[in-house]
């Protein structure tokens, strides 16, 4: 086995998420990567991804791993070869050989997601695929105060899509950083994220920013464990998986 | 007549150019604008555009004009109303009332186009719709020297698409500015542009940048008037109409 760790970026607009949905025929990022890598390796290649991004969600630093055993190509040439046949909305950025037990998803110690909000009265056609257009005034100070309550280890049951069973909803958020401007960027770094968690966190922070409730209310939402108390799920096109860590992320 | 000057931006990826092609059923920016404005005005609205951008070419500062006579809406509210029903890849930026004889195309004194080249070994899925991916080394100094020969008033017959009849191919280029980097941006400002002229100029400057011929060869190409001497037509997705002037552009 030659275990390759490959960093990839993709525009998720045209895909039904990262994860292959066998038998559905829906286009997925994993499906396209497996098809292209299998074509290059001339045998069936299975891909493991660090983050199972949803339909329409993007990635600038998704990490995958796969077995390139028997494929006669130097590790560092894999991105160039892959980019030669990948569609234009998926790119291989860099590759290196990882230990045999490296698993893109289970070995990850932290991930960072970015959510982009175009906070301007006038829409921009070049941002619409990559941001939420939100032309209302937001109180960034209140959003930051609410975000501060969310940092740390919590049961995030109130911030996961209803009806998605998990063994434990406890996750640790290391940091939430909010960069203001006409383009507001929210960065979420944590040891793991529940289904739709970032998008529900964003929806909730938007409600705080609109002053629908004060920052400390997110503490009540958090402790209630009740999804219906949190904000709407922000739309997918604003979200991007930026980076995956495999060492101490602190 | 109430003559409205409206600045619009669009992602041209999904359109067969700006200009409506009656009877073809192909989607055009003009067609969509006319449909939306007619819907708002509740009568047929005809749109005149400053630049007839090609299929796949974008605009950040296209200017149109149309008659809003009888349409009961304050001029400054038109962008908001239009953006409410325009598709996400077209946006109305700002509007003002112009003199009755204002014509978006014939009144224009200058236009600026930008061509974007992603000059990097690794492709970026988020730039592919808006740039030419060109992972080869370019001599920016030579490209700038060649560009300097093109500034001024010339017969640009060698830099127009073959088989496009015009009364005169004489145009004045006020400026060509090349900003280097991983993202190279070429800005062309002139009093008018022939069909495909910017894209052929870019194709030619790329050949100079690759050192296929020295900068001064563009003078020979220019004076030959022969399209076959110039470079290939650079693809449309790198091109964007940035600004239109209606006063002294010097």
Interface residues (C-beta under 8 A of the other chain):
Chain A: X9 X10 X11 X58 X60 X79 X80 X83 X88 X89 X90 X91 X93 X94 X121 X122 X123 X124 X125 X126 X128 X130
Chain B: X9 X10 X11 X58 X60 X79 X80 X83 X88 X89 X90 X91 X93 X94 X121 X122 X123 X124 X125 X126 X128 X129 X130
